[in-house]
Amino acid sequence: MGRRGGGPMIAPALSVAGVSHAYGTRKALDDVTLTVEQGQFTALLGLNGAGKTTLLSLVTRLFDTRTGSISVLGNRIDRDPGAALRQLGVVFQARTLDLDLSVKDNLLFHAALHGIGGREARQRMLQVLEDVSLANRKGDKARLLSGGQMRRVEIARALLHRPRLLVLDEPTVGLDVESKLAIVTHVRTLVRQHGVAVLWTTHLLDEIEPSDNVVILHQGKRMAAGLLSDVVAQTGANSLRGAFASLTGSRDAPA
């Protein structure tokens, strides 16, 4: 836990401690530990197959945690999943909108799942759509949106219940450059202006800024974690690409 201004200890937005996970005999995660502090943007960087999606599946409780522990705002996922998941917003890599429902109804259905109904749900729906500049599309079926617009609706939906932690699994995959930039910019604005903590998984170096915290995951193991500049300096490299290659011994490198 962190301490601010000499005050009381504050629970991290996300704490992953000693987590391992296997699919049969193949170990996908091996004793992974990481922390995302409140109001912080943390990039989880790794090549395809590094274990990023498996880790997010554990954080979101799609998979049960068998080894180690995961907590959201101090609430253990395995012991008090309701309290943990209420603080968590999720954007999966695969599209999850109901294409035959309108944008509005996709969001209102999500609100109902969180026990938000009536006028409050409609007010929140309009506000989050305004935030992603899609209020004028609320009556359109989701299938009529572009890929970037669908992703923005998914981010709006994930924020509808006002979580304090947002996790996104490769959210810009398959998007054009303009849509990708708009989504990265919007999520960073959430961190700056609203104090939302973000765990952003990616294999793209250009989505990571010098002020970010970064966790490098390779073949299921955490290789490094910390401020990007510190991670680079510790390896003696002069760039994140060089640090990644040094830490993983991989000839492949993130794009």
Backbone as CSV, one residue per row, in Angstrom:
resi,resn,N_x,N_y,N_z,CA_x,CA_y,CA_z,C_x,C_y,C_z
1,MET,0.837,-1.201,0.000,0.000,0.000,0.000,0.873,1.253,0.000
2,GLY,0.324,2.350,-0.560,1.069,3.591,-0.603,0.587,4.542,0.469
3,ARG,1.399,5.571,0.735,1.063,6.583,1.721,1.146,7.939,1.040
4,ARG,0.176,8.803,1.252,0.172,10.113,0.634,0.264,11.193,1.695
5,GLY,1.275,12.072,1.527,1.403,13.227,2.398,1.502,12.882,3.857
6,GLY,2.070,11.733,4.197,2.210,11.341,5.582,0.915,10.877,6.205
7,GLY,-0.139,10.747,5.394,-1.440,10.332,5.906,-1.543,8.832,6.011
8,PRO,-2.765,8.338,6.127,-2.968,6.900,6.285,-2.599,6.137,5.035
9,MET,-2.337,4.858,5.204,-2.017,4.005,4.073,-3.216,3.901,3.137
10,ILE,-2.945,3.977,1.838,-3.992,3.932,0.826,-3.810,2.673,-0.003
11,ALA,-4.878,1.913,-0.144,-4.794,0.662,-0.896,-4.524,0.958,-2.362
12,PRO,-3.665,0.171,-3.005,-3.480,0.328,-4.451,-4.782,0.048,-5.190
13,ALA,-4.897,0.615,-6.385,-6.047,0.286,-7.210,-6.049,-1.202,-7.535
14,LEU,-4.862,-1.741,-7.807,-4.723,-3.168,-8.109,-3.451,-3.702,-7.485
15,SER,-3.578,-4.819,-6.811,-2.423,-5.512,-6.249,-2.465,-6.969,-6.681
16,VAL,-1.432,-7.393,-7.400,-1.281,-8.780,-7.831,-0.048,-9.322,-7.131
17,ALA,-0.206,-10.377,-6.348,0.893,-10.880,-5.524,1.101,-12.372,-5.726
18,GLY,2.240,-12.737,-6.298,2.625,-14.136,-6.428,1.653,-14.989,-7.205
19,VAL,1.117,-14.448,-8.279,0.076,-15.155,-9.035,0.700,-16.050,-10.102
20,SER,0.285,-17.305,-10.110,0.662,-18.263,-11.151,-0.609,-18.875,-11.729
21,HIS,-0.520,-19.314,-12.986,-1.672,-19.946,-13.620,-1.176,-20.856,-14.728
22,ALA,-1.803,-22.026,-14.852,-1.391,-22.989,-15.872,-2.599,-23.506,-16.626
23,TYR,-2.359,-23.844,-17.879,-3.335,-24.546,-18.701,-2.801,-25.969,-18.880
24,GLY,-3.296,-26.879,-18.090,-2.725,-28.223,-18.097,-1.288,-28.173,-17.592
25,THR,-0.357,-28.623,-18.417,1.060,-28.615,-18.012,1.775,-27.341,-18.435
26,ARG,1.098,-26.475,-19.201,1.757,-25.249,-19.675,1.495,-24.116,-18.698
27,LYS,2.568,-23.559,-18.155,2.440,-22.470,-17.200,2.345,-21.152,-17.959
28,ALA,1.215,-20.467,-17.819,0.998,-19.200,-18.515,1.488,-18.013,-17.705
29,LEU,1.417,-18.112,-16.375,1.925,-17.080,-15.475,2.726,-17.754,-14.381
30,ASP,3.861,-17.156,-14.045,4.776,-17.772,-13.089,5.162,-16.761,-12.018
31,ASP,4.449,-16.783,-10.885,4.776,-15.967,-9.714,4.836,-14.479,-10.064
32,VAL,3.757,-13.983,-10.674,3.714,-12.587,-11.120,3.227,-11.683,-9.991
33,THR,3.959,-10.596,-9.787,3.592,-9.581,-8.801,3.655,-8.212,-9.462
34,LEU,2.613,-7.405,-9.266,2.625,-6.032,-9.774,1.610,-5.212,-8.999
35,THR,1.786,-3.884,-9.068,0.891,-2.955,-8.382,0.542,-1.803,-9.306
36,VAL,-0.723,-1.424,-9.308,-1.171,-0.208,-9.982,-1.709,0.724,-8.905
37,GLU,-1.048,1.849,-8.711,-1.497,2.786,-7.691,-2.718,3.560,-8.178
38,GLN,-3.480,4.105,-7.249,-4.649,4.894,-7.613,-4.223,6.106,-8.439
39,GLY,-4.989,6.409,-9.471,-4.705,7.557,-10.316,-3.486,7.400,-11.198
40,GLN,-3.086,6.159,-11.472,-1.857,5.899,-12.219,-2.167,5.162,-13.522
41,PHE,-1.417,5.512,-14.582,-1.480,4.782,-15.839,-0.315,3.799,-15.869
42,THR,-0.633,2.515,-15.917,0.389,1.480,-15.964,0.216,0.675,-17.237
43,ALA,1.292,0.557,-17.998,1.275,-0.221,-19.231,1.859,-1.598,-18.965
44,LEU,1.102,-2.631,-19.312,1.569,-4.010,-19.209,2.040,-4.424,-20.598
45,LEU,3.353,-4.518,-20.768,3.956,-4.691,-22.084,4.471,-6.108,-22.260
46,GLY,4.104,-6.719,-23.370,4.605,-8.059,-23.665,4.193,-8.484,-25.049
47,LEU,4.960,-9.406,-25.626,4.616,-9.947,-26.923,3.370,-10.819,-26.811
48,ASN,2.760,-11.145,-27.932,1.643,-12.084,-27.922,2.098,-13.391,-27.277
49,GLY,1.283,-13.903,-26.360,1.640,-15.126,-25.660,2.398,-14.903,-24.376
50,ALA,2.615,-13.633,-23.994,3.374,-13.341,-22.777,2.600,-13.662,-21.508
51,GLY,1.258,-13.711,-21.608,0.432,-13.965,-20.430,-0.449,-12.792,-20.042
52,LYS,-0.464,-11.748,-20.877,-1.224,-10.542,-20.534,-2.719,-10.830,-20.407
53,THR,-3.275,-11.508,-21.393,-4.717,-11.783,-21.371,-5.073,-12.742,-20.240
54,THR,-4.204,-13.698,-19.967,-4.452,-14.601,-18.833,-4.506,-13.819,-17.528
55,LEU,-3.580,-12.881,-17.354,-3.568,-12.078,-16.137,-4.856,-11.268,-16.015
56,LEU,-5.306,-10.647,-17.112,-6.539,-9.877,-17.044,-7.753,-10.773,-16.809
57,SER,-7.706,-12.002,-17.296,-8.800,-12.936,-17.035,-8.882,-13.282,-15.556
58,LEU,-7.747,-13.302,-14.882,-7.733,-13.534,-13.439,-8.196,-12.294,-12.683
59,VAL,-7.736,-11.121,-13.123,-8.130,-9.874,-12.470,-9.637,-9.668,-12.565
60,THR,-10.220,-10.031,-13.702,-11.659,-9.834,-13.908,-12.493,-11.019,-13.452
61,ARG,-11.837,-12.021,-12.918,-12.452,-13.224,-12.354,-13.140,-14.110,-13.385
62,LEU,-12.700,-13.992,-14.642,-13.121,-14.989,-15.627,-12.509,-16.339,-15.276
63,PHE,-11.289,-16.307,-14.722,-10.629,-17.494,-14.190,-10.489,-17.330,-12.686
64,ASP,-10.525,-18.426,-11.951,-10.283,-18.390,-10.513,-8.791,-18.295,-10.229
65,THR,-8.453,-17.526,-9.211,-7.064,-17.433,-8.764,-6.762,-18.611,-7.849
66,ARG,-5.833,-19.453,-8.259,-5.496,-20.647,-7.486,-4.203,-20.478,-6.705
67,THR,-3.289,-19.688,-7.245,-2.013,-19.453,-6.581,-1.751,-17.962,-6.525
68,GLY,-1.540,-17.428,-5.330,-1.334,-15.997,-5.161,-2.639,-15.286,-4.867
69,SER,-2.587,-13.950,-4.890,-3.774,-13.163,-4.561,-3.868,-11.937,-5.453
70,ILE,-5.114,-11.489,-5.673,-5.395,-10.292,-6.455,-6.408,-9.462,-5.667
71,SER,-6.097,-8.174,-5.503,-6.992,-7.278,-4.769,-7.243,-6.015,-5.586
72,VAL,-8.484,-5.532,-5.535,-8.871,-4.265,-6.154,-9.302,-3.327,-5.036
73,LEU,-8.595,-2.223,-4.886,-8.864,-1.265,-3.811,-8.938,-1.953,-2.446
74,GLY,-8.048,-2.908,-2.223,-7.976,-3.605,-0.950,-8.945,-4.759,-0.790
75,ASN,-9.773,-5.023,-1.787,-10.752,-6.107,-1.717,-10.248,-7.313,-2.498
76,ARG,-10.049,-8.445,-1.813,-9.573,-9.652,-2.472,-10.627,-10.180,-3.437
77,ILE,-10.197,-10.446,-4.663,-11.102,-10.965,-5.687,-11.733,-12.290,-5.259
78,ASP,-10.945,-13.147,-4.606,-11.460,-14.466,-4.242,-12.318,-14.433,-2.978
79,ARG,-12.104,-13.457,-2.101,-12.830,-13.424,-0.835,-14.049,-12.505,-0.859
80,ASP,-13.954,-11.400,-1.583,-15.066,-10.452,-1.654,-15.201,-9.953,-3.085
81,PRO,-15.590,-10.856,-3.996,-15.624,-10.486,-5.413,-16.586,-9.346,-5.727
82,GLY,-17.696,-9.265,-5.012,-18.648,-8.197,-5.275,-18.037,-6.824,-5.060
83,ALA,-17.380,-6.647,-3.907,-16.766,-5.360,-3.589,-15.643,-5.032,-4.564
84,ALA,-14.875,-6.059,-4.964,-13.768,-5.835,-5.895,-14.284,-5.458,-7.278
85,LEU,-15.224,-6.214,-7.792,-15.678,-6.008,-9.165,-16.506,-4.737,-9.330
86,ARG,-17.104,-4.257,-8.252,-17.832,-2.981,-8.344,-16.887,-1.814,-8.625
87,GLN,-15.623,-1.976,-8.262,-14.641,-0.907,-8.463,-13.891,-1.055,-9.784
88,LEU,-14.274,-2.035,-10.578,-13.508,-2.418,-11.761,-14.325,-2.228,-13.036
89,GLY,-13.721,-1.541,-14.012,-14.286,-1.441,-15.346,-13.377,-2.170,-16.313
90,VAL,-13.956,-2.876,-17.286,-13.180,-3.763,-18.150,-13.505,-3.512,-19.618
91,VAL,-12.454,-3.450,-20.436,-12.603,-3.425,-21.889,-11.783,-4.586,-22.432
92,PHE,-12.473,-5.612,-22.922,-11.797,-6.795,-23.434,-11.296,-6.560,-24.848
93,GLN,-10.331,-7.370,-25.267,-9.806,-7.242,-26.620,-10.873,-7.568,-27.662
94,ALA,-11.618,-8.632,-27.432,-12.699,-9.006,-28.349,-13.880,-8.065,-28.162
95,ARG,-14.565,-7.772,-29.243,-15.747,-6.920,-29.172,-16.841,-7.605,-28.357
96,THR,-17.490,-6.851,-27.479,-18.493,-7.447,-26.593,-19.832,-6.721,-26.630
97,LEU,-20.014,-5.775,-27.543,-21.314,-5.131,-27.676,-22.309,-6.089,-28.329
98,ASP,-23.578,-5.956,-27.973,-24.641,-6.666,-28.680,-24.934,-5.854,-29.931
99,LEU,-24.571,-6.380,-31.092,-24.655,-5.628,-32.338,-26.081,-5.305,-32.753
100,ASP,-27.053,-6.067,-32.252,-28.450,-5.847,-32.631,-29.181,-4.905,-31.690
101,LEU,-28.489,-4.481,-30.618,-29.068,-3.481,-29.726,-28.529,-2.104,-30.094
102,SER,-29.274,-1.075,-29.746,-28.788,0.287,-29.934,-27.653,0.559,-28.951
103,VAL,-26.900,1.598,-29.234,-25.848,2.034,-28.311,-26.444,2.299,-26.935
104,LYS,-27.565,3.007,-26.917,-28.242,3.332,-25.653,-28.607,2.069,-24.886
105,ASP,-29.180,1.090,-25.559,-29.644,-0.111,-24.865,-28.486,-0.979,-24.397
106,ASN,-27.362,-0.975,-25.131,-26.172,-1.668,-24.643,-25.737,-1.106,-23.294
107,LEU,-25.770,0.207,-23.170,-25.336,0.843,-21.928,-26.363,0.674,-20.811
108,LEU,-27.628,0.775,-21.149,-28.661,0.633,-20.117,-28.726,-0.791,-19.574
109,PHE,-28.458,-1.767,-20.425,-28.410,-3.153,-19.954,-27.276,-3.316,-18.949
110,HIS,-26.118,-2.727,-19.250,-24.980,-2.780,-18.325,-25.341,-2.088,-17.002
111,ALA,-26.023,-0.952,-17.097,-26.432,-0.247,-15.883,-27.323,-1.123,-15.018
112,ALA,-28.254,-1.836,-15.650,-29.160,-2.706,-14.901,-28.394,-3.812,-14.187
113,LEU,-27.359,-4.346,-14.829,-26.548,-5.388,-14.197,-25.875,-4.881,-12.928
114,HIS,-25.600,-3.587,-12.882,-24.964,-2.985,-11.709,-25.987,-2.369,-10.755
115,GLY,-27.255,-2.647,-10.984,-28.279,-2.152,-10.077,-28.591,-0.680,-10.234
116,ILE,-28.217,-0.103,-11.383,-28.506,1.311,-11.654,-29.719,1.351,-12.572
117,GLY,-30.765,2.005,-12.159,-31.971,2.000,-12.967,-32.582,3.370,-13.144
118,GLY,-33.606,3.423,-14.004,-34.417,4.622,-14.153,-33.645,5.840,-14.607
119,ARG,-33.985,6.971,-14.002,-33.422,8.254,-14.406,-31.910,8.293,-14.248
120,GLU,-31.410,7.704,-13.161,-29.959,7.716,-12.928,-29.211,7.014,-14.049
121,ALA,-29.718,5.867,-14.503,-29.072,5.138,-15.587,-29.062,5.952,-16.870
122,ARG,-30.178,6.604,-17.178,-30.253,7.400,-18.405,-29.323,8.608,-18.340
123,GLN,-29.233,9.229,-17.173,-28.329,10.370,-17.021,-26.875,9.940,-17.198
124,ARG,-26.522,8.837,-16.583,-25.144,8.360,-16.712,-24.846,7.942,-18.150
125,MET,-25.813,7.290,-18.795,-25.629,6.865,-20.181,-25.326,8.058,-21.074
126,LEU,-26.110,9.116,-20.934,-25.898,10.307,-21.752,-24.561,10.958,-21.455
127,GLN,-24.159,10.972,-20.174,-22.904,11.618,-19.808,-21.699,10.875,-20.376
128,VAL,-21.673,9.549,-20.242,-20.500,8.818,-20.736,-20.432,8.857,-22.258
129,LEU,-21.582,8.906,-22.927,-21.565,9.028,-24.384,-21.108,10.420,-24.815
130,GLU,-21.485,11.441,-24.056,-20.961,12.782,-24.319,-19.439,12.794,-24.180
131,ASP,-18.950,12.102,-23.165,-17.509,12.089,-22.899,-16.719,11.471,-24.050
132,VAL,-17.329,10.517,-24.762,-16.627,9.884,-25.887,-17.150,10.399,-27.232
133,SER,-17.904,11.533,-27.175,-18.395,12.224,-28.382,-19.273,11.331,-29.257
134,LEU,-20.130,10.539,-28.618,-21.011,9.662,-29.375,-22.473,9.773,-28.937
135,ALA,-22.812,10.847,-28.250,-24.201,11.010,-27.798,-25.161,11.064,-28.981
136,ASN,-24.690,11.566,-30.119,-25.555,11.659,-31.291,-25.802,10.316,-31.965
137,ARG,-25.113,9.260,-31.493,-25.301,7.928,-32.068,-26.037,6.986,-31.123
138,LYS,-26.606,7.519,-30.046,-27.176,6.652,-29.014,-28.313,5.780,-29.519
139,GLY,-29.035,6.236,-30.529,-30.144,5.448,-31.050,-29.764,4.470,-32.134
140,ASP,-28.521,4.511,-32.603,-28.082,3.624,-33.686,-27.755,2.232,-33.160
141,LYS,-28.027,1.227,-33.967,-27.578,-0.111,-33.605,-26.061,-0.162,-33.601
142,ALA,-25.503,-0.951,-32.689,-24.048,-1.019,-32.541,-23.363,-1.455,-33.826
143,ARG,-24.022,-2.279,-34.626,-23.387,-2.794,-35.840,-23.138,-1.692,-36.873
144,LEU,-23.783,-0.533,-36.713,-23.597,0.561,-37.653,-22.378,1.420,-37.328
145,LEU,-21.716,1.157,-36.213,-20.562,1.944,-35.804,-19.280,1.407,-36.434
146,SER,-18.295,2.282,-36.558,-16.967,1.844,-36.983,-16.278,1.119,-35.825
147,GLY,-15.148,0.478,-36.119,-14.411,-0.223,-35.066,-13.976,0.704,-33.947
148,GLY,-13.501,1.901,-34.305,-13.090,2.855,-33.285,-14.250,3.345,-32.450
149,GLN,-15.399,3.569,-33.098,-16.581,4.006,-32.357,-17.077,2.915,-31.413
150,MET,-17.047,1.657,-31.858,-17.436,0.558,-30.971,-16.546,0.524,-29.736
151,ARG,-15.254,0.712,-29.953,-14.331,0.679,-28.815,-14.622,1.823,-27.859
152,ARG,-14.945,2.995,-28.375,-15.273,4.123,-27.503,-16.550,3.853,-26.710
153,VAL,-17.528,3.194,-27.333,-18.744,2.830,-26.603,-18.415,1.824,-25.496
154,GLU,-17.521,0.876,-25.786,-17.137,-0.102,-24.767,-16.442,0.564,-23.590
155,ILE,-15.630,1.579,-23.860,-14.994,2.325,-22.775,-16.047,3.092,-21.981
156,ALA,-16.990,3.717,-22.692,-18.081,4.423,-22.004,-18.862,3.468,-21.117
157,ARG,-19.173,2.297,-21.653,-19.916,1.294,-20.876,-19.139,0.873,-19.637
158,ALA,-17.832,0.681,-19.789,-17.004,0.249,-18.659,-16.960,1.289,-17.548
159,LEU,-17.219,2.555,-17.896,-17.160,3.637,-16.910,-18.524,3.988,-16.336
160,LEU,-19.577,3.348,-16.830,-20.945,3.720,-16.461,-21.198,3.581,-14.961
161,HIS,-20.621,2.561,-14.338,-20.848,2.356,-12.902,-19.796,3.057,-12.039
162,ARG,-18.973,3.918,-12.690,-17.988,4.770,-12.013,-16.951,3.980,-11.231
163,PRO,-16.258,3.092,-11.917,-15.196,2.323,-11.254,-13.973,3.198,-11.000
164,ARG,-13.117,2.755,-10.113,-11.879,3.484,-9.830,-10.674,2.838,-10.509
165,LEU,-10.889,1.671,-11.109,-9.840,0.995,-11.868,-10.411,0.552,-13.204
166,LEU,-9.711,0.885,-14.285,-10.107,0.490,-15.626,-8.997,-0.373,-16.214
167,VAL,-9.349,-1.582,-16.646,-8.365,-2.450,-17.291,-8.781,-2.668,-18.736
168,LEU,-7.790,-2.567,-19.628,-8.053,-2.662,-21.062,-7.057,-3.626,-21.683
169,ASP,-7.576,-4.604,-22.403,-6.744,-5.643,-23.004,-6.525,-5.332,-24.490
170,GLU,-5.350,-4.824,-24.819,-4.995,-4.510,-26.215,-6.138,-3.750,-26.894
171,PRO,-6.557,-2.608,-26.342,-7.783,-1.958,-26.812,-7.698,-1.339,-28.202
172,THR,-6.494,-1.164,-28.741,-6.396,-0.513,-30.055,-6.112,-1.487,-31.191
173,VAL,-6.114,-2.773,-30.899,-5.840,-3.766,-31.948,-6.865,-3.643,-33.072
174,GLY,-6.378,-3.572,-34.299,-7.253,-3.548,-35.457,-7.822,-2.193,-35.807
175,LEU,-7.439,-1.146,-35.071,-7.973,0.183,-35.334,-7.033,0.994,-36.218
176,ASP,-7.601,1.962,-36.942,-6.766,2.858,-37.738,-6.044,3.838,-36.824
177,VAL,-5.071,4.535,-37.358,-4.214,5.404,-36.556,-5.012,6.494,-35.846
178,GLU,-5.962,7.093,-36.534,-6.758,8.171,-35.935,-7.609,7.666,-34.773
179,SER,-8.248,6.518,-34.957,-9.074,5.947,-33.885,-8.224,5.546,-32.691
180,LYS,-7.070,4.955,-32.977,-6.152,4.544,-31.914,-5.727,5.737,-31.072
181,LEU,-5.336,6.838,-31.744,-4.902,8.029,-31.027,-6.024,8.600,-30.172
182,ALA,-7.241,8.606,-30.703,-8.377,9.146,-29.958,-8.633,8.351,-28.682
183,ILE,-8.507,7.040,-28.754,-8.773,6.192,-27.594,-7.675,6.339,-26.550
184,VAL,-6.409,6.331,-26.982,-5.306,6.514,-26.036,-5.441,7.863,-25.331
185,THR,-5.751,8.901,-26.101,-5.879,10.249,-25.540,-7.023,10.306,-24.532
186,HIS,-8.152,9.689,-24.859,-9.304,9.725,-23.956,-8.999,9.012,-22.639
187,VAL,-8.367,7.858,-22.717,-8.071,7.111,-21.497,-7.072,7.878,-20.629
188,ARG,-6.103,8.507,-21.243,-5.143,9.296,-20.457,-5.815,10.508,-19.811
189,THR,-6.808,11.063,-20.471,-7.567,12.171,-19.882,-8.331,11.710,-18.645
190,LEU,-8.859,10.486,-18.681,-9.544,9.937,-17.508,-8.610,9.881,-16.304
191,VAL,-7.362,9.518,-16.559,-6.380,9.436,-15.474,-6.094,10.829,-14.918
192,ARG,-5.823,11.778,-15.814,-5.442,13.124,-15.388,-6.582,13.868,-14.709
193,GLN,-7.759,13.815,-15.299,-8.849,14.666,-14.824,-9.742,14.014,-13.777
194,HIS,-9.824,12.697,-13.799,-10.759,12.014,-12.902,-10.087,11.054,-11.932
195,GLY,-8.774,10.903,-12.039,-8.056,10.046,-11.092,-8.323,8.570,-11.250
196,VAL,-8.830,8.157,-12.427,-9.060,6.738,-12.676,-7.709,6.041,-12.839
197,ALA,-7.531,4.916,-12.186,-6.329,4.102,-12.388,-6.541,3.222,-13.609
198,VAL,-5.481,3.034,-14.396,-5.587,2.275,-15.636,-4.483,1.231,-15.717
199,LEU,-4.891,0.011,-16.067,-3.939,-1.026,-16.477,-4.207,-1.280,-17.949
200,TRP,-3.232,-0.942,-18.781,-3.382,-0.947,-20.241,-2.421,-1.987,-20.804
201,THR,-2.926,-3.092,-21.322,-2.033,-4.095,-21.876,-1.796,-3.817,-23.349
202,THR,-0.549,-4.003,-23.783,-0.203,-3.673,-25.155,1.073,-4.384,-25.579
203,HIS,1.270,-4.470,-26.886,2.568,-4.873,-27.423,3.105,-3.760,-28.320
204,LEU,2.522,-2.555,-28.199,2.891,-1.422,-29.044,3.619,-0.363,-28.219
205,LEU,4.871,-0.119,-28.566,5.689,0.815,-27.796,5.192,2.248,-27.896
206,ASP,4.580,2.618,-29.030,4.184,4.010,-29.187,2.970,4.375,-28.340
207,GLU,2.376,3.408,-27.641,1.272,3.712,-26.734,1.768,4.036,-25.322
208,ILE,3.064,3.962,-25.099,3.635,4.167,-23.773,4.402,5.478,-23.748
209,GLU,4.165,6.284,-22.712,4.819,7.572,-22.569,5.899,7.510,-21.492
210,PRO,6.892,8.433,-21.549,8.001,8.407,-20.585,7.568,8.477,-19.129
211,SER,6.431,9.127,-18.849,5.976,9.277,-17.463,5.193,8.071,-16.959
212,ASP,4.975,7.076,-17.812,4.185,5.906,-17.424,4.974,4.953,-16.551
213,ASN,4.224,4.218,-15.735,4.780,3.019,-15.135,4.600,1.879,-16.125
214,VAL,5.565,0.983,-16.153,5.516,-0.103,-17.119,5.852,-1.410,-16.415
215,VAL,5.161,-2.452,-16.803,5.461,-3.809,-16.350,5.769,-4.625,-17.593
216,ILE,6.939,-5.251,-17.624,7.311,-6.076,-18.766,7.079,-7.536,-18.411
217,LEU,6.232,-8.184,-19.216,5.873,-9.585,-19.001,6.400,-10.392,-20.187
218,HIS,7.059,-11.514,-19.881,7.636,-12.336,-20.953,7.547,-13.797,-20.557
219,GLN,6.876,-14.577,-21.402,6.708,-16.008,-21.158,6.182,-16.277,-19.747
220,GLY,5.217,-15.441,-19.338,4.545,-15.631,-18.064,5.265,-15.098,-16.850
221,LYS,6.428,-14.477,-17.042,7.196,-13.963,-15.910,7.315,-12.447,-15.973
222,ARG,7.229,-11.834,-14.810,7.467,-10.392,-14.736,8.970,-10.157,-14.769
223,MET,9.408,-9.437,-15.793,10.841,-9.192,-15.965,11.284,-7.875,-15.344
224,ALA,10.390,-6.892,-15.296,10.718,-5.580,-14.724,9.432,-4.831,-14.459
225,ALA,9.503,-3.880,-13.526,8.351,-3.029,-13.235,8.847,-1.728,-12.635
226,GLY,8.221,-0.624,-13.025,8.584,0.675,-12.484,8.393,1.771,-13.495
227,LEU,8.818,2.974,-13.143,8.768,4.094,-14.067,9.576,3.731,-15.308
228,LEU,9.051,4.064,-16.470,9.693,3.672,-17.724,11.170,4.055,-17.741
229,SER,11.493,5.281,-17.343,12.889,5.727,-17.382,13.767,4.895,-16.462
230,ASP,13.223,4.470,-15.324,13.998,3.650,-14.391,14.241,2.253,-14.958
231,VAL,13.218,1.679,-15.589,13.359,0.353,-16.189,14.429,0.380,-17.271
232,VAL,14.402,1.423,-18.096,15.403,1.549,-19.155,16.794,1.717,-18.559
233,ALA,16.917,2.591,-17.558,18.228,2.853,-16.948,18.808,1.613,-16.286
234,GLN,17.971,0.815,-15.656,18.458,-0.377,-14.946,19.085,-1.399,-15.887
235,THR,18.674,-1.382,-17.147,19.232,-2.336,-18.111,20.451,-1.789,-18.837
236,GLY,20.694,-0.479,-18.678,21.795,0.136,-19.404,21.458,0.427,-20.853
237,ALA,20.205,0.249,-21.222,19.783,0.515,-22.601,19.491,1.998,-22.767
238,ASN,19.280,2.422,-24.004,18.939,3.822,-24.257,17.522,4.003,-24.776
239,SER,16.727,2.934,-24.735,15.335,3.011,-25.171,14.558,1.856,-24.563
240,LEU,13.231,1.981,-24.588,12.399,0.894,-24.088,12.564,-0.348,-24.948
241,ARG,12.706,-0.164,-26.242,12.915,-1.306,-27.123,14.188,-2.064,-26.736
242,GLY,15.261,-1.295,-26.465,16.509,-1.925,-26.056,16.398,-2.609,-24.708
243,ALA,15.664,-1.963,-23.775,15.476,-2.563,-22.452,14.691,-3.855,-22.562
244,PHE,13.650,-3.864,-23.410,12.842,-5.072,-23.591,13.708,-6.209,-24.118
245,ALA,14.528,-5.927,-25.119,15.386,-6.956,-25.697,16.378,-7.477,-24.663
246,SER,16.920,-6.567,-23.856,17.889,-6.972,-22.833,17.253,-7.849,-21.765
247,LEU,16.048,-7.494,-21.343,15.388,-8.223,-20.265,14.867,-9.581,-20.705
248,THR,14.422,-9.673,-21.939,13.780,-10.903,-22.400,14.704,-11.799,-23.204
249,GLY,15.812,-11.249,-23.695,16.691,-12.033,-24.564,16.031,-12.412,-25.869
250,SER,14.984,-11.645,-26.220,14.207,-11.964,-27.408,14.667,-11.126,-28.586
251,ARG,14.793,-11.779,-29.737,15.087,-11.034,-30.957,13.858,-10.316,-31.475
252,ASP,12.696,-10.854,-31.106,11.475,-10.135,-31.438,11.353,-8.941,-30.510
253,ALA,10.723,-7.910,-30.986,10.517,-6.729,-30.148,9.138,-6.188,-30.407
254,PRO,8.538,-5.544,-29.390,7.248,-4.897,-29.619,7.355,-3.903,-30.757
255,ALA,6.241,-3.684,-31.427,6.237,-2.779,-32.586,6.441,-1.336,-32.166
